[in-house]
Structures are given as structure tokens and as C-alpha cells.
Amino acid sequence: MRTAQLRQKNADLERLERLERLEWLKERHGSLSTTKVIGTKLFKGLSSGQVATLVDMARPVSRSFVKGELIWQEGDTAGGIGLLLEGTMLCQFHQVDGKQQLVRFMGPGDLINLEAGVSEKKTSPACFEATGNGAFLWFSNSSFLENPSIPLETLSVIQANVLASLAEDTIRLMKRVDLLSNQKVRGRLLKLFDSLREEQGNTLQFDLSQEKLAQHLCVDRSSLSLELNRMRRDGLIDFDRKEITLKYPASNCL
């Protein structure tokens, strides 16, 4: 009798946890039909009903974070995929001399630590640090990509989305290698600005501090500041704290 009651209690707790997960999504992002989860890189091509069923089956863990929190360190176990719902993160390396090298700035809809989730080692290749308060969903491999209960048709769409995201990351890294091949600070800035111009036009919005931008370009902050001011004097750009306006034509050779 006690065993049956215990099983019933566990079943009730599981149902409650599922309801709490769905309610959390609704509370933070509205109903599942309009939530930011729908149409993200991970769930692109799936209907709202398919996503709702998938979330219920995969049982992702919702986690909030605060500005400055270190989510993963390099080498930490990370056997899964994170979906950033709100807030921002930096993917970066912490070097022995205390300096940091910024690899990527991440925002809502981005997939966190995807490389670790699909690699053999299942360990984080870099550090992930929050630059603001936010939240993400964590899908463990055992309940998501490796879950035999998920319909094959749905899983095929997810796998295609994961592959597409990895391809985008590879292209981004190739462009970064090209950027860093420039020996001069101005060359790196022009490469970065022209890349961002394709998405934002001539007015670029920056959520990064000058220190973080310098880390991304692998230059000293003082050198970056000097070159930005030279470029403004040369009539190439104008800028304030969070915005840079490009005044040179896009056809400029880098």
C-alpha cells in the first residue's frame, strides 16, 4: 500500500514539475503560441504545438542568472544545449596573465555551449559569463537529442537546426580569423565594422564596453581608444558610448 502511495506521489510531483515548466514559460514569455521559444534557431520549422509537446517531453531545466555570473568555465561538463531566453552572455577565454579574449557576444535566441553538447568530450570549450540578468533553458542530451520518445520527424528538424547553427558558428569563426589576420588596429576595426554593416547598416549599436571590444579585437584598450579617435578625426566614423556611425563607403578596401 505504501509503495503504491509513494509511486502516486512521485507521479503527482512529475506532473506538477511539468506544469511549472510550462507556466514558467508562459509567465516569462507569454503563451507558448507567442513565446520567444517559437521560431528560435533550435525550434525553427516546428509548430507551436510541436514545441509545446517537445518541451514537455524533454523537460528542460529553467535557470536564471545575474550580471557577472560565470555560467561555465572552460572544461566544465556541459552535456546538453542551452537556449538563451533573455539577457546576454559573453563566450571568452581567460588567459594565464589574467587577460580575457572575447570570442562571441550572445543574446536571446542564441544556443549556448552547443559545441560541448554535440561533441564527444561534452566539456565547455570556453567560459560563459553573464553581462546582464536573464534566463535560459537547458536541454540535457539524455532527455533531448538522445530521447527515443521524441518523434523521429521532430528530432530530424532539431538535428538540422543544430547543424545549421554549427555551420553559422564556423563561418563566424572563419571571419574572425580573417579579422585577426590584420596586423593594424584600424584594419581589424574596419573588418568588424563592415561585417556589422551588413546587418545593421551604417549606424552600429554596441552592447559591449570599450574594454570588451578591445578583448574581442585582441588589442590594448588604450590602442583601441587612440585609433577610434584617429578614425573620427579622419572623417571615417563618429561615435558615442553605445553607437558608431560609419561615414566611409562600404566599398573601401580593408
C-alpha positions in Angstrom: 0.0 0.0 0.0 2.8 2.4 1.0 4.7 1.6 -2.2 1.6 2.4 -4.3 1.1 5.7 -2.5 4.8 6.6 -3.0 4.5 5.9 -6.7 1.4 8.0 -6.9 3.2 10.8 -5.0 6.1 10.7 -7.4 3.8 10.7 -10.4 2.0 13.8 -9.0 5.3 15.5 -8.4 6.4 14.9 -12.0 3.1 16.3 -13.3 3.5 19.3 -11.1 7.0 19.9 -12.4 5.8 19.7 -16.0 3.1 22.2 -15.2 5.6 24.5 -13.5 7.9 24.4 -16.5 5.1 25.4 -18.9 3.8 28.0 -16.5 7.3 29.4 -16.2 7.5 29.8 -20.0 4.0 31.4 -20.1 4.8 33.8 -17.3 8.1 34.9 -18.7 7.3 35.0 -22.4 3.5 34.7 -22.8 1.6 31.7 -24.1 3.5 29.1 -25.9 2.0 30.2 -29.2 3.7 33.6 -28.9 6.7 32.7 -26.7 10.2 33.6 -27.8 10.9 29.9 -27.9 8.9 29.5 -31.1 10.9 30.3 -34.2 14.3 30.4 -32.4 17.2 28.7 -34.1 16.6 25.5 -32.1 12.9 25.1 -32.9 12.8 26.7 -36.4 10.3 24.8 -38.6 8.2 23.4 -35.8 4.7 24.4 -35.0 3.7 25.8 -31.5 2.0 22.5 -30.7 5.1 20.5 -31.6 7.3 22.8 -29.5 4.9 22.5 -26.5 5.0 18.7 -26.8 8.7 18.7 -27.2 9.3 20.9 -24.1 7.0 18.6 -22.1 8.9 15.5 -23.2 12.4 17.0 -22.9 11.8 18.6 -19.5 14.4 21.4 -19.9 15.7 23.0 -16.7 15.0 26.7 -16.5 17.8 28.7 -15.0 18.1 32.4 -14.2 21.4 34.3 -13.9 22.7 37.7 -12.7 25.1 40.1 -14.3 28.7 39.0 -13.8 27.8 35.3 -13.0 30.2 32.7 -14.5 27.8 30.1 -16.0 30.5 27.7 -17.3 34.3 27.7 -17.0 36.5 26.2 -19.7 36.5 22.4 -19.2 33.2 22.2 -17.2 30.9 19.3 -18.2 28.1 20.5 -20.4 26.3 17.6 -22.0 23.4 19.4 -23.5 22.2 22.5 -25.3 21.2 25.9 -23.7 18.6 28.2 -25.3 19.1 31.8 -24.1 15.6 33.3 -23.5 16.6 36.7 -22.1 19.7 38.6 -21.1 23.2 38.5 -22.7 26.4 36.4 -22.3 30.0 36.5 -23.4 31.8 33.5 -24.6 35.5 34.1 -23.8 38.9 32.7 -22.8 40.6 33.6 -19.5 44.3 33.6 -20.2 47.1 32.8 -17.7 48.2 36.5 -17.4 44.7 37.5 -16.3 43.6 38.9 -19.6 40.4 37.9 -21.4 39.9 37.1 -25.0 36.3 37.6 -26.2 35.1 35.1 -28.7 31.4 35.9 -29.1 28.6 38.1 -27.7 25.4 36.1 -27.2 21.8 37.3 -27.0 18.2 36.0 -26.8 17.6 33.1 -29.1 21.2 32.0 -29.3 22.3 28.5 -28.5 24.7 28.2 -25.5 27.5 25.8 -25.4 26.2 23.9 -28.5 29.7 22.7 -29.4 30.0 21.0 -26.0 26.6 19.4 -26.3 27.3 17.6 -29.6 31.0 16.9 -29.1 32.4 13.6 -27.8 34.1 15.2 -24.7 30.9 17.1 -23.6 33.0 19.8 -22.0 32.8 23.6 -22.4 35.4 24.9 -24.8 35.4 28.4 -23.2 34.0 30.4 -20.4 30.5 31.8 -20.5 29.8 34.9 -18.4 26.6 36.8 -18.0 26.7 40.5 -18.9 23.2 41.2 -17.6 20.3 39.5 -15.7 18.5 36.8 -17.7 17.4 33.2 -18.1 17.9 30.2 -20.3 16.5 26.7 -20.8 18.9 23.8 -20.5 18.1 20.7 -22.6 20.2 17.7 -21.5 21.2 15.3 -24.2 19.6 12.3 -22.5 16.2 14.0 -22.5 16.5 15.8 -25.8 18.8 14.8 -28.6 19.1 11.2 -27.3 15.5 10.8 -26.1 13.9 7.8 -28.0 10.4 9.1 -27.1 10.7 12.2 -29.3 9.1 11.5 -32.8 11.8 11.0 -35.5 10.2 13.7 -37.7 10.6 16.3 -34.9 14.1 15.1 -34.0 15.2 15.4 -37.6 14.1 19.0 -37.7 16.0 19.7 -34.5 19.2 18.0 -35.8 19.0 20.0 -39.0 18.7 23.2 -36.9 21.7 22.2 -34.8 23.7 21.5 -37.9 22.8 24.9 -39.4 23.7 26.7 -36.2 27.1 24.9 -36.1 27.7 26.0 -39.7 26.9 29.6 -38.8 29.4 29.4 -35.9 32.0 28.0 -38.2 31.5 30.8 -40.7 31.7 33.4 -37.8 35.0 31.9 -36.6 36.4 32.0 -40.2 35.6 35.7 -40.4 37.2 36.2 -37.0 40.4 34.6 -38.2 40.3 36.9 -41.2 39.8 39.9 -38.9 42.7 39.0 -36.6 45.0 38.5 -39.6 45.1 42.2 -39.9 48.2 43.5 -38.1 46.9 47.0 -37.5 44.1 48.1 -35.2 42.4 50.1 -37.9 42.3 47.1 -40.2 40.6 45.0 -37.5 38.1 47.7 -36.8 37.2 48.1 -40.5 36.7 44.4 -40.9 34.5 44.3 -37.8 32.5 47.4 -38.9 31.9 46.2 -42.4 30.8 42.8 -41.1 28.3 44.5 -38.8 27.2 46.9 -41.5 25.7 44.0 -43.4 23.2 43.5 -40.5 22.8 47.0 -39.1 23.5 49.5 -41.8 25.7 52.5 -41.2 24.7 53.0 -37.6 26.1 50.3 -35.4 24.7 49.6 -32.0 27.2 48.2 -29.5 26.3 46.5 -26.2 30.0 46.0 -25.5 32.2 48.2 -23.3 35.3 49.5 -24.9 37.3 47.1 -22.8 35.3 44.1 -24.1 35.6 45.4 -27.7 39.3 45.6 -27.2 39.3 42.0 -25.9 37.3 40.9 -29.0 39.9 42.6 -31.3 42.8 41.3 -29.2 44.3 44.7 -28.8 45.0 47.0 -25.8 42.2 49.3 -24.7 44.4 52.3 -25.0 45.4 51.4 -28.6 41.7 50.9 -29.5 40.7 54.3 -28.0 43.5 56.1 -29.8 42.6 54.5 -33.2 38.9 55.3 -32.8 39.7 58.9 -32.2 42.0 59.0 -35.2 39.3 57.5 -37.4 36.9 60.1 -36.1 39.4 62.9 -36.9 39.9 61.3 -40.4 36.2 61.6 -41.0 35.6 57.8 -41.2 33.4 57.4 -38.2 31.6 59.2 -35.5 30.7 57.6 -32.1 29.3 57.9 -28.7 29.2 55.4 -25.8 27.0 52.8 -27.4 26.7 53.8 -31.1 29.2 54.1 -34.0 28.2 55.8 -37.3 30.1 54.7 -40.4 30.9 57.6 -42.8 33.1 55.8 -45.3 31.7 53.9 -48.3 31.2 50.1 -48.0 33.4 49.6 -51.0 36.5 50.7 -49.0 39.3 48.2 -49.3 40.3 46.8 -45.9 
